[in-house]
Amino acid sequence: MVKSQSGGRPLKPVRLNLDLDPSIHHRLRQRAFDQGETVANLVRRLILTELS
């Protein structure tokens, strides 16, 4: 937790940046579109599934 997130305030989401092969990025975008969700929500869901 960063210092700005200490105290009684709710935690803010942490930004994640990563480099992807263009073909993987295209596949992510296509899957998100097919499922009617954003790429960000798809990636969050995939990460949660993997960590469960």
C-alpha positions in Angstrom: 0.0 0.0 0.0 1.4 3.4 -0.9 1.4 6.2 1.7 -1.4 8.1 -0.1 -3.6 5.1 0.5 -3.1 4.9 4.2 -5.7 6.0 6.7 -9.4 5.5 6.7 -9.9 6.1 3.0 -10.9 3.3 0.7 -8.0 1.8 -1.3 -7.6 3.0 -4.9 -7.1 0.5 -7.7 -3.5 0.1 -8.8 -2.6 0.6 -12.5 -0.8 -2.2 -14.3 1.1 -1.6 -17.6 2.5 -4.4 -19.7 3.7 -4.9 -23.2 1.9 -7.5 -25.4 2.6 -9.0 -28.7 0.2 -7.3 -31.2 -1.5 -10.7 -32.0 -2.3 -11.3 -28.3 -3.6 -7.8 -28.0 -5.9 -8.4 -31.0 -7.1 -11.6 -29.5 -7.9 -9.9 -26.2 -9.8 -7.1 -28.0 -11.7 -9.6 -30.1 -12.7 -11.7 -27.1 -13.8 -8.7 -25.1 -15.9 -7.5 -28.0 -17.4 -11.0 -28.5 -18.3 -11.1 -24.8 -19.6 -7.5 -24.6 -17.1 -6.3 -22.1 -14.1 -4.0 -22.0 -10.6 -5.3 -22.4 -9.8 -4.0 -18.9 -12.7 -6.0 -17.4 -11.8 -9.1 -19.3 -8.2 -8.9 -18.1 -9.3 -8.4 -14.5 -11.6 -11.4 -14.7 -8.9 -13.6 -16.3 -6.4 -12.6 -13.6 -9.0 -13.3 -10.8 -9.7 -16.7 -12.4 -6.0 -17.6 -12.6 -5.4 -16.5 -9.0 -8.4 -18.4 -7.5 
